[in-house]
Structure formats: C-alpha cells, structure tokens
C-alpha cells in the first residue's frame, strides 16, 4: 500500500492517462536494471568471499604443515604456535562460510525477483500497447488502473529486496575489507608464500642447522668414527649472521630522511609555476 | 484471495484456507508482543509454509494486487512490528 501511494503521486503530474503507461513502463525498466545490477553486486561479493576462504584455507594448510615439521624436529612450542594461529583462521573461515551461505540465499532470491519482475514488465508492456491502440484518453483510465495493479506492488517488493541485498553486501564488503587488511598486514601471512613468516624462518634455521650436523656426521663417519660433534661451533656461526641484519635495517632510516628534503624542495618549484596561471584565471 | 509473501511472490488462497491461517497469525503477534525473535522466526516459518502448501502460485506474468502482504520468513521483530502497526487486526484480518 505504501509503495502504491508513492507511484501514484508521481503519476498525478501527467495529463493524458495514457502517458502514465509509458512513464510507469520507463520506471519499471529502470528498476529491472537495478535488480540486475543488484544480482551482479551480490555475486561479486560472494566470489570475493570464496577467494578469501581459499586464501585462508591455503594458510591453514600451511600452518598444519609447519606444525608437523616443528614436531618432527622436536619443537613442540613452535608446533603449538602454528596450531594456535590455525585455530584463529578456522574461526574466520567458519564465519565466512556462514556469510557465504547468506549471500548465496540473497542472490537466489534476487535472481528470482528479477525473473518475476521481468515477466510482469513484459505483461505490462503488452497491456500498455493494447490500451494505447484501443482506447481514447477519456476511456483509458480504468484500463490503466487495471494494468497498474500488481506491477506497482511488485515494484515495491523488489525495491525492498534490492535495499536488503545492498545492506547485506555493504556489511560483507566491510568485513571482507577487514580480512583483506589482515592478510595484507602479514598477520595472516602472505598466501603466495613470497614473504616468510617467523615460524617458517625458524623452521628453516632448524633445518639448515640439522643439515650441517648431518653433513658433519657423514664426513666424520667417512673419516672413520671421529670424536663427538661440536654443535657449539655451529651455534657460534649463527649470531654473526643475525648480527648483520640490524645494520642494514639501520641504514634505511637515513635514506628516508634523505628523501624528505627532496620532497620539501618540490612544493616551492610547483609554487613558482602556479602563480602565473592563477592571475590569468582570475582575469577571465 | 491473493497473498503476497514479501521477497517471494504471490499465492492464490481460498477463503477457507485464509480463515485457517488466523491461529498462525496469532502466534506471530504473540511472538512480536513478547519481543521473542526466535519464536517469531518459528511462527513466521509455520505461517508461510502453510500458505505455500495450501495456496497456488500466481503466475509471474499475472498483474494482480494482493489482498494481504506478509513479511518475509527471515524478517526481524522490527520489520514485523512496522507491518503490524499499519494494520490493527494482525497480519491477517478477521
């Protein structure tokens, strides 16, 4: 009833009742466009969620592997850390699945609404052409009212459905954005595996240490039952390697400082070019 | 009688079938009065299921006004309160 009143108000402005048919038909086509865009928007949101779920899944698998490897080298603490992170991801994944189901339901409803509206718009067009061809302006009014009945109600309902879908997708997008940020910030690590997280780094360090030990053991065995290995020497090699990193990081801040003076120089040069242009603008 | 379920479409219902809906309508009203969302969802599902099973779908290309407009199955308390405030006899008159 509310929707009908709104449509009628817009129609009051038109003189020839037959014009209202064209006017309404135009509005119907616009709404149909809007529903179709709505369906596409919901589908886009749904696909984005699917993509994120895949990324989270990959990440969860990776953490499981890490936990496995950590256990193999006897680092239960690392394994625990990896599994803790994975359970955090699992929570996100479960939420995404619920949202995915909601979006899918919304998409189906909207698709169905779009089909229904399309059929009604087609029926209206047929009626409209008949009325325009058959009746004079004076005779047309009752026929027009008949033609309007149903379509405006449908339009109201579809309008609500679009509104709903828009609200839902907006919510989803805000959430999806938050997960994207989380993925980008490295908190969930890079799914492409280009950036190494701390667990991977530590596991690799352990692996290289044990590789060295294995190699040593092989060499000693080849030499013929040498004395006990000296892991201290190997451990002693690592601190220098790690110590090399801080200096390279420390070298970055000065280079950033060096850039900022250049940036400060830029505005004056722009400012010099700008003044000639502005007076010209003012004169015209 | 033609009944619209918002977001779903329209159904043809016989007058007898409509009368049979009143007890289900009461359940919806009670849930809204109690502010119980869970109860409301349950009552709405029952009511709408009843319409879908006792009624016959209005064809997509039919242009007909509805005699009744009912909220969607997943409506919130707020949605239904708003619809009810526009009608003093519950969702279904009589």
Interface residues (C-beta under 8 A of the other chain):
Chain A: X1 X2 X109 X112 X113 X115 X116 X118 X119 X120 X122 X123 X124 X127 X146 X147 X148 X149 X150 X151 X153 X157 X160 X161 X164
Chain B: X4 X6 X7 X8 X9 X59 X60 X61 X62 X63 X64 X65 X66 X69 X86
